Amino acid sequence: MMNRHLFHKDGRPVAVGDEVTSFRDEKYIVTGWEKTGRNRVYVKAVGDKYEAEFFVSVFDLSWDQPA
């Protein structure tokens, strides 16, 4: 499978360590993402040590750079 690249809504590529905000206005730090098709981003809540996974749409991220 081809590696996929994840982007913020404003077109910036997502990087490990980026802060993202969920549709519930909760802050998370990106720890990684599934690059081969599972459509998941891995995050930690700000101030938390446990990792969670969510669909990329929870944070308004996309696999294709916005136009």
C-alpha positions in Angstrom: 0.0 0.0 0.0 1.0 3.6 -0.6 1.9 5.8 2.4 -0.7 8.5 3.0 -0.1 12.0 4.2 -2.3 13.8 6.7 -3.2 17.5 6.6 -4.8 20.1 8.8 -7.9 22.0 7.3 -5.7 25.0 6.5 -3.4 22.8 4.3 -0.5 22.4 6.7 0.9 18.8 7.0 0.2 17.2 10.3 3.3 16.4 12.4 3.8 14.4 15.6 3.5 16.9 18.5 0.9 19.1 16.8 -2.0 20.2 18.9 -5.4 19.4 17.4 -8.9 20.2 18.7 -11.8 17.8 18.5 -15.3 18.7 17.3 -16.1 18.7 21.1 -13.5 21.4 21.6 -11.1 19.1 23.4 -7.3 19.6 23.0 -5.1 16.7 22.0 -1.5 16.2 20.9 -0.8 14.1 17.8 1.4 11.0 18.5 1.0 9.4 15.1 -1.4 8.1 12.5 -2.1 5.0 10.4 -0.4 5.6 7.1 -1.8 2.7 5.1 -5.6 3.1 5.2 -7.2 2.6 8.6 -8.2 6.3 8.7 -7.1 6.8 12.3 -5.0 9.4 14.1 -3.3 8.6 17.4 -3.4 11.3 20.1 -2.9 12.0 23.8 -5.1 14.4 25.7 -3.2 17.5 26.8 -1.7 16.6 30.2 -2.5 12.8 29.9 -0.1 9.9 29.4 -2.5 7.5 27.6 -2.8 7.3 23.9 -6.1 7.0 22.1 -7.1 6.6 18.4 -9.9 8.5 16.6 -11.1 8.9 13.0 -9.2 11.8 11.4 -12.6 13.6 10.9 -12.9 14.1 14.7 -10.2 16.7 14.3 -11.2 18.0 10.8 -8.0 16.5 9.3 -7.9 15.0 5.8 -5.7 12.6 3.8 -5.7 14.9 0.8 -4.4 18.4 0.9 -7.3 20.8 0.8 -7.7 22.9 -2.4 
